[in-house]
Amino acid sequence: MLQDLSRLRNIGISAHIDSGKTTLTERILFYTQRIHKIREVKGKDEQGATMDYMELEKERGITITSAATYCEWNKHHINIIDTPGHVDFTIEVERSLRVLDGAILVLCGVAGVQSQSLTVDRQMRRYKVPRLAFVNKLDRSGANPFRVSEQLRDKLGHNAVMMQIPIGLEAQHAGVIDLIRMQAYAFDGDNGENVRAYEMPAELRHDAEAAREKMLDAVSMFSDDLTEAILEGVVTEELIYDAVRRGTLSLDLTPVFMGSAYKNKGVQPLLDAVTRYLPSPLDITNSAVDLSNNEAPITLSADPQKPLVALAFKLEDGRYGQLTYLRVYQGTLAKGSSIANSRTKRRHKVGRLVRMHADQMEEIQDSGAGDIVAMFGIDCASGDTFTDESIQVSMTSMHVPEPVISLAIKPVDSKSEINMSKALARFTREDPTFRAGADPESGETVISGMGELHLDIYIERMKREYGAEVRSGAPQVAYRETISQRAEYNYTHKKQSGGAGQYGRVAGYVEPLSDGEDFEFVNEIRGGAIPSEFIPSVEKGVRTAIEKGKLIGFPVIGVRFVLNDGQAHSVDSSDIAFQIAGRQAFRQACAHARPIVLEPVMKLAVESPTEFHGAVLKSVMQRRGNVIGTTEEAGFCRVEAEVPLAEMFGYATDLRSSTQGKAEFTMEFARYLPAPSEVQKTLVEKYAGRVKGEEE
Amino acid sequence: MYKQFLTARSPLRLLEKGLHGGLGRGNLGLVVAGRGVGKTPVLVGFALDELLREGRVLHISFDQSVAHVRDYYNTVFSDLAHSVHLEDAARIHADIDRQRGIRAYPGMPFSTGKLREAVKLEGETCAQPTLLVIEGIQMNGDLREELADLKALAQELSAEVWLSAANSGEHVGGIPSDVAPVKDFLSVILALEPASDCVRLRALKDHENPDVTSLHVALDPRTLLLTRN
């Protein structure tokens, strides 16, 4: 167990795809002597980088799952979570950020702040993760760390402060100048492992002094001592380090470092900065909810002596069974100890406890507060909280977006059918944004997720990892229905001929709810027109009805159902009679409340060289897209738009062909909007045809 | 309130009256004020009025991001819709989003050539704008050529063009000193003057009219809406 928590760092490395974060992680592991040979992304040496360990990731050259690893630097223990770069996998990023104390935001020195950087940064802000920026790829043609630093300010709103300036750019990139020590650094040796400090080149002195003055000006905002020292001309390195750390921890400052991970430059100073400026678990306040006290918030303390609280943030099915990644927030997790799952209330005995290094592992005996470890053989879901049973707490739930796209899948043979079930059981446990279920009407298996690529990846993983071959249908958009005006209802359910009778009358009105609210049931019955025991029956009936709207059979959202009158019969009224009355009344009311179809609209960001601006705009307009705006900068333009998901299938291919493969896009769910009348008409007719067919 | 009533009763009708018919198609207008006084909400107010009257707006910023500009539109529209209980506000908001384009050129110098490209693309993919809003330009004598070209563009498009500029504080003949060298290209110059509870719009130049009358229009700094004063 780690004794000195102030020397522990739990960090993530987040960035836009292809910014070089896996390469950077690989270099970090090499310089910290966790690995002894550098491997590159995309399996140039047929092995792939250490952190990209899934077969599919190696093939595509992208990081899909967050692999955890750790290393030692300057007597500090650093846990690193490598995070995926594509927006379709952002749940992985969000999960990682939830358990991290700090992060490195990797930016491409040429492309700068790209669309995914915006998404990742927003997520980091949500979880209040202090970050350092690393401007990578300074060896590439067109690299400009000054521009990227400005973009951090303009586009992401960071108080970005350059802590270094480059020595040469593009092919001439030779190292960095540290603006605190005012010294130049070169990275010698075959793999840049020998850091050599030398006097800065005279021609860069003027630039370095100007940049240092700017840095001191920004940093002194966080320390009165430093301000005084500047005025008196007695600035020390320690004073600057302290001020930068304060600014970083308060999220009011983002120190900017730079280099080229691929060319082995600038990585060691970045590691120094991680230990120097990013927080230890002692610097962070984590809270949970007390399940024994009406979910009152409680503050956790990174004290190994206190009762255990740990969060399972990632699951993997490996060679040796389910591997559960945990962050210990309080107390100690020891091998052989007994722990309880706060959600299921089940008790478990901790078998093997390991520290992960990508897909390799080291056995450990115990793990203290603040640490990130993994354990074997515990059946749980991602997001579960474990305690030592002396307290009943749960970590606050993570924000999990609703899936927006579905796909019917069918196994090709019986062997695939069995394997598919196994694969789906695992994937749905690992990834809360991926859902699987059976369509009650067709009986087909339907998988749902956050985008086309998200589902594609799981279909491929089924095939590769489980040998389950499936045929997939056309993607289905998760439409919704709503009402657009108030309407009254007065419905009597009466069945009083023969046998036990049924009677229930309900009256009131439905009205649209404001944006973002799903459903509200309001009981305004006065004077016992409906006996109180039947009110929940009415609500149950209504809730059944909202699951499937009359227009196109999709769930109804954004409705307030107000019950203000009714009638009961002393003998014939029953729970089921009022359930039916509620269900029918809702359908009757909705039919008069101008029901409409809502379609999911995605936020799309396309980046391309300016010459393809027109092609990109046309690609958006052709898909019923609404262009929000365009930003043009340094030969690139970024088009931001909102586009209905239904129009986005196959967009990647079309965009590639219309821009010679030079544009890239990211997409995430934005909101539900009313579908245009012609789209609604088509959907309604299609649904009516299907219902008619089923009836016949 | 219905959209038609809203535009008919807009304080901008009063402004048009004060300016002897308003800025007019094919003309350039300028709003000058100190930093943070409210140039952007005033321009967004002008743009929303045009959008509510079925016009098309292209908003160009040389110093703000797309998200920042869009936030202004969303905030001002929401406040406006709320203050007058606008009927069918969600649909009107969606329509407005479709009729408006935003372009950001952070850190780039002002160039009418760039604007021409943007307008051409806008025309090819949607429709020609009827109002151009241009923010983030530093006014000075060097811009004479660009502004002459911009005026020509406004006339080609038969569009109104509103620009904004930070006020240097010094005045030459009632006009801010950095605006004075280019005042010939500007048909209307409006100054924003902070008062105790509002920001008043005052005309410094009104076409060729020598009698610059009081406009009786102000910006409410709490709601960022234009009001009758």
Interface residues (C-beta under 8 A of the other chain):
Chain A: E150 D154 K155 D515 H613 G614 L617 K618 M621 N626 V627 I628 G629 T630 T631 E632 E633 E640 E642 L673 P674
Chain B: S65 V66 A67 V69 R70 A90 R91 A94 D97 R98 G101 I102 R103 A104 Y105 P106 G107 M108 K114 A118 L121 E124 T125 C126
